[in-house]
Amino acid sequence: MAERFKTPSAAIVILLREQGGKTQALLQRRQNTGFADGLWDFSCSGHVEYGESMSAAAAREAEEELGIKIDLSELEFAALVHKREKERDLTYYNCYFVCRNFGGTPQIKESGKCSQLTWFDVDDLPQDLICDRREAFKAFLSGVHYLEYGWQ
């Protein structure tokens, strides 16, 4: 297939829970990935493989990175972000899913790529959360499900 059809896509899972009357999101601190290392990211993320749906990729990444099971019916579409990274000359389609029900306890399964897992109140997310992730989550909370990022 021609090069022009090689735009990658990624699935990103935002795990949410209720704790003490507040909604919390699980974040991971990235390391040794070559992208946004040292910054916070949502629960898990990864590329969609050839022949794989975005929701299946989200569930697979959750199991690989966090050791949890997600039934596809528990994934709620949150947002699609058409992202341009000028620095790396890349264009991505990032699909975000929210999940509130899952099996197991999230834990770091890929210690070489993640140094920390922490639950944060959604109204007090850390400043060093990856910028486009923050924008996608804000859009979702506002009822916006499509966002273009990095094209300005």
C-alpha positions as CSV (number, residue, x, y, z in Angstrom):
1,M,0.0,0.0,0.0
2,A,1.2,3.5,-0.7
3,E,3.0,5.6,2.0
4,R,0.1,8.0,2.1
5,F,-2.1,5.4,3.8
6,K,0.3,4.9,6.8
7,T,-1.2,7.2,9.4
8,P,-1.0,5.3,12.8
9,S,-3.8,5.1,15.3
10,A,-3.7,4.6,19.0
11,A,-6.3,3.6,21.6
12,I,-6.2,5.3,25.0
13,V,-8.1,4.1,28.1
14,I,-9.2,6.4,30.8
15,L,-10.0,4.3,33.9
16,L,-12.4,6.1,36.3
17,R,-13.6,5.3,39.8
18,E,-15.6,6.9,42.5
19,Q,-13.7,7.4,45.8
20,G,-14.8,9.4,48.7
21,G,-17.5,11.1,46.7
22,K,-15.1,12.2,44.0
23,T,-14.3,10.8,40.5
24,Q,-10.8,9.7,40.0
25,A,-8.7,8.8,37.0
26,L,-5.8,6.4,37.0
27,L,-2.6,7.9,35.5
28,Q,0.7,6.3,34.6
29,R,4.0,8.0,34.5
30,R,5.8,7.2,31.2
31,Q,9.4,6.1,30.9
32,N,11.7,4.7,28.2
33,T,9.1,4.8,25.5
34,G,10.5,7.6,23.3
35,F,7.3,9.6,23.7
36,A,6.5,12.0,26.5
37,D,8.8,10.1,28.9
38,G,8.6,11.5,32.5
39,L,5.1,12.9,31.9
40,W,1.7,11.5,33.2
41,D,-0.5,9.7,30.8
42,F,-3.9,8.1,31.1
43,S,-4.2,4.5,32.4
44,C,-2.9,2.8,29.3
45,S,-2.4,3.4,25.6
46,G,-1.0,1.8,22.6
47,H,-1.1,1.4,18.8
48,V,-3.9,-0.3,17.1
49,E,-2.6,-3.4,15.3
50,Y,-3.5,-4.3,11.7
51,G,-6.9,-6.0,11.6
52,E,-7.7,-4.9,15.2
53,S,-10.6,-2.7,16.2
54,M,-9.9,0.3,18.4
55,S,-12.0,-1.0,21.2
56,A,-10.2,-4.4,21.0
57,A,-6.8,-2.6,21.1
58,A,-7.9,-0.7,24.2
59,A,-8.9,-3.9,26.0
60,R,-5.7,-5.6,24.9
61,E,-3.5,-2.7,26.1
62,A,-5.3,-2.7,29.5
63,E,-4.5,-6.3,30.0
64,E,-0.9,-6.0,28.8
65,E,0.0,-2.8,30.7
66,L,-2.3,-3.1,33.8
67,G,-3.2,-6.7,34.1
68,I,-6.9,-6.0,34.1
69,K,-9.7,-7.4,32.0
70,I,-12.1,-5.1,30.2
71,D,-15.3,-6.4,28.5
72,L,-15.7,-4.4,25.3
73,S,-19.3,-3.5,26.4
74,E,-17.7,-1.5,29.3
75,L,-15.8,0.8,27.0
76,E,-17.5,4.2,26.5
77,F,-16.3,6.2,23.5
78,A,-14.9,9.4,24.8
79,A,-13.2,11.3,21.9
80,L,-11.4,11.0,18.7
81,V,-8.4,13.3,18.4
82,H,-6.8,13.9,15.0
83,K,-3.3,14.9,16.2
84,R,-0.3,16.4,14.4
85,E,3.1,16.2,16.0
86,K,5.2,18.7,14.1
87,E,8.4,17.8,16.0
88,R,8.3,14.2,14.9
89,D,6.5,14.8,11.6
90,L,3.7,12.5,12.6
91,T,-0.1,12.5,12.3
92,Y,-2.1,10.2,14.6
93,Y,-5.7,9.2,15.1
94,N,-6.1,8.8,18.9
95,C,-9.3,7.2,20.1
96,Y,-10.1,7.6,23.8
97,F,-12.3,5.3,25.8
98,V,-13.6,5.7,29.3
99,C,-14.0,2.6,31.5
100,R,-15.6,2.5,34.9
101,N,-15.9,-1.3,35.3
102,F,-13.1,-3.8,34.9
103,G,-11.8,-7.0,36.3
104,G,-8.8,-7.1,38.6
105,T,-6.6,-4.5,40.3
106,P,-4.5,-2.3,38.0
107,Q,-0.8,-2.8,38.5
108,I,2.4,-1.9,36.5
109,K,2.9,-4.9,34.1
110,E,5.5,-3.1,31.9
111,S,7.9,-1.7,34.4
112,G,10.3,-0.7,31.7
113,K,7.7,1.7,30.2
114,C,5.8,2.9,33.4
115,S,7.4,4.1,36.6
116,Q,4.3,4.9,38.6
117,L,0.5,4.4,38.7
118,T,-1.6,6.9,40.8
119,W,-5.3,7.7,41.1
120,F,-6.0,11.5,40.8
121,D,-9.2,13.5,41.3
122,V,-10.4,14.5,37.8
123,D,-10.7,18.1,39.0
124,D,-7.1,18.1,40.1
125,L,-5.0,16.3,37.4
126,P,-1.3,17.0,37.5
127,Q,0.2,19.8,35.5
128,D,2.6,17.5,33.8
129,L,-0.2,15.4,32.2
130,I,0.5,15.1,28.4
131,C,-1.1,18.2,26.9
132,D,-3.2,16.6,24.2
133,R,-4.4,14.0,26.7
134,R,-5.6,16.8,29.0
135,E,-7.4,18.5,26.0
136,A,-9.1,15.3,25.0
137,F,-10.4,14.7,28.5
138,K,-11.6,18.3,28.8
139,A,-13.4,17.9,25.5
140,F,-15.1,14.6,26.7
141,L,-16.2,16.3,29.9
142,S,-17.7,19.1,27.8
143,G,-19.6,16.7,25.6
144,V,-17.2,17.2,22.6
145,H,-16.2,14.0,21.0
146,Y,-13.9,15.2,18.1
147,L,-10.9,17.3,18.5
148,E,-8.0,18.4,16.2
149,Y,-4.8,19.0,18.0
150,G,-1.5,20.4,16.8
151,W,-2.8,21.7,13.5
152,Q,-2.6,25.5,14.3
